[in-house]
Structure formats: C-alpha cells, structure tokens
Amino acid sequence: MMNELKQQIVKRSEELFEKVRGYREHLHRHPELSYQEFETMKFVSERLTELGIEHQTGIGGTGVVGIIRAAHHPADMEVVALRADMDALPIREENDVPYKSTVDGVMHACGHDVHTSVLLGAAEILNEFKEQLPRPVKLVFQPGEEKNPGGASLMIKDNVLKNPTVKSIYALHVFPDMPVGKTGFKGGLYMASCDEIYITVHGKGGHGATPHQCIDPIVIGAELILNLQTIVSRKCDPKVPCVLSFGHFEALGATNVIPSKAILKGTFRTMNEGWRAEALTLIEQHARAIVEGNGGQLEIEISKGYPFLENDETLTQVLKEKAIDLLGEDQVEDLPIRLTAEDFSFYAQEIPACFFRIGVRNEEKGIVVGVHNPRFDIDANALKIGMQMMSLAVFE
C-alpha cells in the first residue's frame, strides 16, 4: 500500500511541478519583509480556497493555518503539522531572471518562497489523498522567521499547536551546499540558539591630535570585541558549541576626529540553555566593566532570540528512511551540527519535530550561491523533492 501511495505522490508532484514553480516565481517577484507578509498571506489563502481547504488567516499576525481532514477522522484527533515560512530579507537582488524581485531592496534570498510553494503543492496532493491519511494534517504558513521574536513564537501564542492538538511537526529548508535531488537529516541537536547584542559606547569626542583630552569610543569598542571573546574561549565548556561574533562597528569620526560614540552589533549562539543564560550575563558584566573602566558610558540591549533546535530522533530517522526509499541511499546525507539558527526551534521545544534539508544546487546551471546572498537562486527541480518529502512525512 505504501509503495503504491509513494508512486502516486511522485506522479502528482511531477504533474503539479509547473503550477508550483509558478507559485514560487510569483512569490519571488513579490517578496515581503518579516511581519509584513499581507499579500503573501492573501495569496496563500486564495490558493487554499481554490483547493477547498479549510483555513484561517491572521494567525500570529500574517500567518495562515489550514487543516486537511478525512471524513473518518474524529474532530478531536491529534494532527500532524507541516510548516513553511513566508518572509523575505532586506537584500537587493542581483539575479537577471524573469522572476526577479520587483520590490527594490527586498528579496527571497533564503528560499522561503520555495518553502511556501512546496507546502501549497503538498497541500494539494494530501487533499487528494485525504481519505488515506492516518490523521488530519495542519498546514502552517508562518510569518517572520528572519526577525526576532520569531513568527513561530507568535503562532504558538495564537494556539497553532492546539485546536486540534498537534502531535508532531515537520519543516524543510533549502540547502545550497547540497546538489538538487538530495536530502539531509540530523537527529538530536542540530542548530543553535540565537541572541542579538546591541552596544553603544559613549565617550568624549575631540581632535585626533589630542587623544588625552578625549575618551575614545573606538579604542574602547575594539577592546570590547577582543575581550568579550574570552567569554567563549575561557568560560565556555569546550564541549559546548558556542560563537560570539560582531558584524557591525560604527564610529563616525574622521582622520583627525575622535567621535563621541561607537555602535556595535553582534550575535551570540550556543546549544546549551544553561550556558546561554550565564554567557549573556557575562557579556553585559564584561562590557560594563570595560567601558566604565575606560571612562565611558555603556548602553547595552540583548534581544533574546530563538532557542536551540533539537530534532526528534525517531521522527528524523523514520523520515530519513522514507527518503532513502524514495531517492536512494546515495541521495540522502547525514548533516553536521550548525550554529545557524531557526525559529522552528520554538515548535521543537514544545512537541516532537523534524527539520530537514533539500538540495537546490546545480553547478552546471551556475546555481552555487548560498542563502542571504543577492544572487541566491535554486534549481526548480527541488520543488518536486520538497513536495514528495512533505507529503510522505505525514504517512506513519
């Protein structure tokens, strides 16, 4: 039975390919930033309406939640959820393609247009086979994955995991390091927590020739960046993955002008919640001691972001075996731990969850650029694999 069903799902994904590619190209042309996905929400709602799938809009702000239920499913039966994120990034696209972003400075550079399109395609497939579903399927189209506090947290507050209760949840993500046709899995700890650090150092500006009359925020900021690294290298257990990086250092002086302030922005990531809490306290304590010890004043804001992502071992292994059966063992890879972050982790903190990867790389077509890059693109054939895997995930 399962083999026949698999063949039918593959067949339908092939037949729906052009339609779903059209979805993806439409969404790519019309990207929207986090928590501003109003037209995307409308687009998803219209597609679900066409399919006759019951759904609600405005969940978590601009999210959409649908449900596919067979006649024999009890109203209070636990469901399996499939999640796709919908937001884009503040990046100006540099690709020269017919579906290039029409919104200046905004681009689907992380593949969320792919995720949304894949879930719409899987929804159509699963709706056709709903009488064979072992339990109902909840479709979660989520806003704001790219920006704190994370759209997943807002969806959970709006009871996306309840009414009916969600038993388990799956999501996929494009992976440009992996050739199209492949999938990747990692049970257990997979991705890091992510917190944002905003620091302003207030000093005393003046002439570059008289630094003794100034309190130089550039020197203080440089000392901050170097000193805070000892929190990772000397306070963190070496067995705990951890990174502290500053990607923004702004001090608007001149060759002969010491400015009055410096602004630093960074990220802290780890995979241990106890150490996470301790480290954030240490960061603030060290920063204050350094700045005030040099005669400056400190403003610091730590925006607590996503928790670490831990995949359920059983769900991940079962889906990995389905991928091997579908694609062949040579097309399925074991993934290493990553210190990137994903707000899917909020779901994984609540219920068994599986977050996996699909390859989108095609070197022959020049599709080799990573996410968050103005030239990011995918081999569209990944849409088929995505539909197949998301559809098969719900069959126990």
N, C-alpha and C positions, 0 to 999 in steps of 0.2 A: 504493500500500500504506500509506504513512504517513498519507495523508489519511483512509483508511478506519479506521485504527487510532486516529487522533485522535478521530474521531466516536464510536468505541466507548468510548474513555476518558471523553469528555464524558458520554455516555449513562450509563455506570456511576457516574460521580460524582454525577449527578442522582439515580440510584436509591439510592445509598448515603447521600445527604445526611442524612436523618432519623436514621439509625443513627450516623453520625459526629457529628452535633450532640448526640446522646445521650451519646456518649463525652466530648465537650467539657464538657457540663453536669455530668456525673458528676465529672470531674476538677476542674472549677471548684469544686464543692461540697466537695471533699476535697483541698485543697492541702497540700503538704508542703514544708518548707524544704530548702535545699541539703544534700545528702548524707544526708537522712532520708527519701528517697522510697521507703520499703519497700512501702507499699500501692500506690503508683503502679507500681512495678516488678511487683508481683503482678498488677495489673490489665492491664498491657501483655502480660505473659506469658500470662495466661488468654485474651486476645483472639487472640494469635498461635497458641496451641494450638488454639483453635476453627477457625482457618483452616488448620491443618495445616502451619504454617510452622516449620521447624527453628530453634531459638534457644537461647541461653544467658542466664542471669541472673547477677547479682552481678559483672558486669564494671565495673571502676572503682568498686566498692563497691555501688552500687544501679542500675547500668546494665543494659540488655538489648540483646543483639545477635542479630539473626536473619539468615537468608540464604534467598533465593529462587533456586533453580537449576533449569534445564530439564534434561531427560534428555540432551540433546546437548552440554551444557557439560562440558568436561574438569574434573576435580577441582581441578587447579592453575591454572585460568584466572583471570586478574585480574578483579576485580569493580568495579562502581560502587557507591558508598555514598550513602545518604540519611540525614541526621541530624536528630533532633528533641531538644530539651532538655525536661526534665520538672519542674524545681524551681520553687517559688513564692517569694514575698517576704514579709518581716515587716511587712505592712501590714494594717490593719483595714478590711475592705470596707465601703463606704457605699452600694452599689447596693441597690435594693429590687427584686430579681428572684427568680424561683423557684429559680434555681440559685446563689443567694448562698452564699458560703463559710460552712461550718458550723464552721470552726476559728477561734476568736477570735484576731485579730491576725495571721492568715496569709491571703494572697490571691494568686491568679494574676493579678497586676497587670502582667505583662509578656507575657502571651499564650502561655506555654509549654504551657498546656492545649490551646491551639489547635494548636500545632506537633505535639504528641504525637498528637492526634486526627487531624490531616491525614495524618501518616505511617501511622497504622493504616489509614486509608481507602485511601491509595495502596498500602499493602502488599496489601490485599485485591484491588485492581484488578490490580496487577502479578502477583500469584499466579495470577490467572485467565488472564493472557496470558503466562505464563512461557515457553511454548514459542516465543514470538516474540521473547523478549528476546535482544539481541545478545550479552550476557554476564550472569553472575549479578549479583544486587543484594544488597548488605549493608544491613540496616536497623539504624541506630544510635540507640538511645533512651538519651540521656545525662543523668546527674545533674549537679547543681552548677554550672550555667553562671553563676549570680549571685554566686558567692563564691570567693575565692582558695582553692586554687591553680588552680581551674577544672576542672570534671569532664572536659573534653576531654583535659587533660594526664594525668589518671588513666586514662582509657580508652586513650590511646596507650601508656602504660606497661604496660597489660594486653594489648597487642598487637592492638588493634582494627583497625589498618591492615594486619595480617598474617593469615595462615592463614584464608582466602586473601588474597593481597595486594590492597590497594585501589588502583585506578588513578586514580580521581578521586572527589570528594565534593561533594555539594550540600546546602544548607540554606536554608530560608526564614525570614523573621521578619515578624510583623505590623507594620504601619506606619499608625498612626492619623492621620498627616498626609495620607494618600492615600485618596481615595474607594474604596469597595469596588468590585471589578471591575477595578481597575488593578494593574499590577505595576511594579516599578522595579529598575534594574540599574546597576552601576558597575564597569567593568573596572579592573584595576590597584589602586592604593592606595585604600582605602575607609574603614576605621575605624582608630582609634588604639590604641597600647599603653596599658596602664592599671596604674599602681602606686599603692599606698596608703601614706600617710605618717602616722605616729603620733608626736606630740611631747608630752612632759611637761616643763614648765618648773618647776623647784623654786626658790622664792625664800625669803623670810623674812616671815611674816605679822606683822600688828600693827594698831595703831589708825590709822584713816584720817586723823586729825589730826596724826600724827607719821610721815609717809612717809619722812623722813630716817633713821628708825630701822629701816626695812623694806627688803627687796629685792622690789619689786613685780612679781609674775609676769604681771599683766595688762598693764602697760606694756611689759614685755619681749615678751610674746606678740603685742601689737599691732605692735611694731617688727619682729618676726619676719615676720608676714604681709605687711607692706608691703615690707620689704627683700627678701624672697625673690622678689617679683615681678620684681625687676631681673634675676634669672637668665633669665627668659623674655624680657624686653624688651631686655636688653643683651648677653646671652651667646649667645642662640639665633640662628642664621641666619634672617632674616625669611622666607625661602622655605620653611622647615620648619614645618608646623603644630605648635602646641605650646600647652598650657594648664596652669597650676597654680592650683588652687582649694582653699580651706579651707572646709569646710562645718560644722565643729564647733569651738567655742571655749567651753570650760567653765572657770569660775573662781568657786568658791562662797564668795564673801565677802558683804559687806552694805554698806549705805550708808556705814557708818563702820568697816568691817573690810576690811583688805587681806589676801587669802588667802595661803596658803603655797605654792600651786601652781596652775598653769593647764594645761589639756589641750587640745591642738589635733589635729584630724584633717583630712587633706586628700587630694587626688588629683593625680597628675602624669600627663599624657598627651601623646604625640607620635607621629610617624610615621617616625622615623629611629632605628635601634638604636644607632648610634654616639653620637648626641647624647643619647639616653636614658641611657646609661651615664654619660656625662660630667655630665649635669644632676643625676642622683641623687647623685653625689659632691659636686657643688657645693652642693646643698641641705643636706647634712649638714655640710659645712665652714662655710657661712654661718651655719647655725643655731647651731653650737657657738661660733663667734666672737661672735655677738650675745649669746647667753645668758651665756657666761662673761665677756664684756666688761662686762656689767652686774652681775656678781657672783652670778649664779645658777648652777644646775647643770642640765644637759641630759640627758634620756633621749630617744633617737630610735630608732624602728624603721621601716624601709622594707620593706614587704611587696611584693616584685616580683610583678606580676600577669601579664596577658596581653600577648603581642606585638601589633604592628600587624597588621591584616587586609589582605591583598592578594589580590584576586580574579584568577584566571587569565583573561587577556584572551580567549583562544579559547573556553574553556568558557562564559564570560559572554556573548560575542557570539552563540554558537550558541543558547544558551537564550533570549536576548533575541529572536532571530529566530523561535524557536518560539512565544514569547509573542505576537509581532506576528501570526503566522499564526493563532494560537488566538483572540486577543481583539480584534485590530485595532490599527493603528499608534497611534491616538489614546488607547489604553488602556495604552500602555507608555511609561514615563518614564525619562530618564537621571537618576541620583541624584548629588548633590554629595558631596564628602568630608564625613565626620562624625568628631567627636572623642569620640563614644561608643565603647565597647569591647565585644568579643565573644570568648568563648574558642574560637569556631570558628576563630579565627586560628591556634591550635595545629595544627590539621589543615592549614591553608593553608601553614604553614611546612614541611610535610613532603611534600605532594602537590598537584597542581593542584586548585583548589577554586573553588566559586562560591556566594556568599551573596547572596541577593536578597530583595526585599520584596514583600509583598502588601498592598494597601489594605484597611482594615477600617472606615473612616469612613463614617458616614451621618448627615448633618446633619438630615435630615427626622425621623429617629428619635431625635435628640439624642445620637447616639454620636459625640462630638467630643473626648473627653478623652484625653490622652496616656498613655503607659505609666508605671509606677511611681506611679500616682495611685489613691487609694481608690475612684474612680468609673470606672475604666477598664473598657470593655466593647468588644465587636465586633459588627458586622453579620455574622450567622452565614453569609450567602451567601459570605463569604470562604473558608469551608471547601471549597466546590466548586472555586474557583480554585486553592486550595492543592493539593488532590488532583490536579487536572489537570496543574498545572505540575510537581509532584514526579514524577508518573508519566511525563510526556513527557521529563523530563530524562534518563532512562536510555536512551532510544532514540537511537542515534547516527545 
